[in-house]
Structure formats: C-alpha cells, structure tokens
Amino acid sequence: MVHGELWTLKEFFVYPNEYIYWSIQIVMYPFMTGLVAGAFVLSSLYHVFGVKELKEMARFALVFSFALLFAAPMPIVLHLQHPFRGVNVFLTPHFTSAIAAFGVVFFTYGAIVASELWFLYRKHFVEIALPLKEKQDKSLFEWIKFVIFCTLTLGVYDLSEESLKRDEKAIKILAGVGIPVACFLHGYAGFIFGSVKANALWMTPLMPVIFIMSAIVSGIALCMLTYIIVMEVRKIRIKSQRKPWMMSLEEVKGAEISVIRITAKYLLLFMIFAITLEFLDLVFRGYTAVKHWDILRSVIYERDFTKIFILQYTLGNFIPFIIFLIPGLTIRRAIIGLVLALTGVFMMRWNVVIGGQAFSLTLSGYMDYIMPIIPHNWETFKEGLGGALSIFIMPFVLFWIIAKIFPVFSPERAK
C-alpha cells in the first residue's frame, strides 16, 4: 500500500500517485521546534535583557526548552519509513540542504542550552556534591546522587564571588548567542516550505519570518500555561501533605499573577507581529494573484474557511489577543487565552502543511487528510492522533525528570 493512501480522501480530478504524504507528524514537527525556540526566547528576556520580573519564569522556561529539545526531532523520526536513517542527519551534517542543516543547528543549539544550564546551576551541583563527598557512610541512594552531582560539577568546585560572576557573564553571552540560533532552528522549517516553488501556498519569502514569530508566541504560551498548572498543583500538594504551621508563604503562593501579567505583555507583543505578518501574507497573495491563484483561493476562502478564518484567526488569534489586551488579567482568563493561542499556532501549522497539499497538481481536484483516531496498525498510530499525542506528552515527562536535577522551584539555589 502506498504511503498516504490510508488517510487521503480524493475529490474530482486527482492524479493516481497523489496523496497527502505529509501528515500530522509533519504538522507536529514545526510546532514542536517552535515551542523550543519560543521557550528559549522567553528565558533570554531575563538573562540578556535584564527583565528582573521574569527571573523565576526565565529559569523555568530554560529547563522546559531543554526538555522540548529532545522531542523536537521525534516527529520526523516517526514519519520516516526507515527511521534509523534519520540519524544520518546528525552524523553527517552539512549545509547543502535545509533538512541536512538541521543536524548542525540542532547540536549547536543543544550545546548552548546545556552549557547555559550548567553555568546557571553549577553552584547547586557543588552545594549538593560537597556534603556528600565528606560523608563517610553513604547509603546506596546517596552514592548514586553523589556520582551524578559530582559528574555534573565537571570537577569545578570553586564558589568564590569572582567565579560566580564569571558564571553570570557566561550565561548572558550564551543566552545572547542562543537567540539567533534558536530562531534559525525553527526559521529553517519555514524556509523549507517557503522555497518550494511547485506549491503556490508555500512559496513566499515571508514564510520563515511568520514561522519564527508564531513560534515565539507558542513557546511563551506553553511555558506560561505549564508554569501556572505546575505551580498550582504544587501548591495543592504541599497543602495536603503539611500542616498549616509547617508551611511558608513562598510554598503556598502558587503562580504569581504579577509574573503572569508581565509575561503576557511580551506574549501580546509577539502576537501583534505574528498576526500582522500572517495578514500581510494573505493580502499580498490576493493582490498579486499569482499562478494557481484560482484553486488557491478556493482552498483558502471556501474549503478551509473554517480552519483558517474561524479556528486559526478568530479563536487562535483575535480572541486571545483581546483577552490579554483587557486590563486586570486573572489566572483563569490567562489559561483560556493561552490554550486558544496555542490552538491558533497549531492550526497555522496545520493549514500550511495539510492545506498546501489540499489541491491537486491537475488544478481540478482536491485531497483531504482524514487523521486516524483509532489506530488499527503501527502506520495509522504514528501518523494519527496517538502519535501526535505521544510527541506532545514526551517533553512534559522529560521536564519532570530533568526538574529532579535542576531545581526550577528553588530560587536560592540558582542565580
């Protein structure tokens, strides 16, 4: 059976070898890499630009970006018919193609984030390792903990004021260098689509910039949403496990509305850029009316009208924009706005990837992607709802594990 035949619905005149080859995993790929870039940009607002109100959120976003990094290439791996060949992108990276360049950019960005995390939490590693090093009779758990944290120190135990200042300087430099690398990590996905001359929907020089701006929106939105949920759950758990007189104010405060409001302002700024660019692209297409515009117009304004103008622009852009624009933002209103903003960015990816394959090269036929909900084999699982949910859940599991080493909720142990 041909790849894509299981979930492609054809209408009118379509070539026999035409199918929706790029399915939900190719939608998830730019969506996940966008979350990585957006989360890193959020963390850099404090480390580079010195927005002190975002200190706690910046630490949270940096660790979350590191967790998202491991999930970013997984949609491509699952989509490949021979997934073990995917490692060649990392083993033999080069710049002769945008896909091949991913290996270079991915490893560069990973090294930057890992280095920044090490400088940020080096003091914490040393403070854990030194007492364990001096302890004589260690339990098995303490031995494991000792080996892990001694390894993470990399043999650097200097906690002098001069050494800590050098760490802060290194963090700022790495964060500054990491911003363009993070943007390029996701911008090249837009470059791939924008350079496809055979597809009228994808071919536009604005595509990389649109991808980057919407990526920052999605990354900030997911970090804010995850931060709110984790902090509120953590507050409830502490309250249920301890007596009132055993709890400090810091432990039970939950998500601070002041942090959410200041972060929402930056989210609103990038939403303005993203919405402006998307509408500029839409107006430009209609004004120039380039080749294939007739069938492209039928897809945008007729067949995919609900997906583009209702789900993406109205629910995903305008409503959250109004929610964050109205003064007096609350936690509940922020959650609704963040969920809608993430939905809007996801629908933008969907409309680009799936919508770009919706019309046949005959210019007289259409194709629809019927996403498999209930899988009946491995192919329909990984190219359906199950595979998409698995990719989306993966960074949250990794974040829970990584947070055991990097204390995102202990400000006194990090700079």
Order of alpha helices (4+ residues) and beta strands (2+ residues): beta-alpha-alpha-alpha-alpha-alpha-alpha-alpha-alpha-alpha-alpha-alpha-alpha-alpha-beta-alpha-alpha
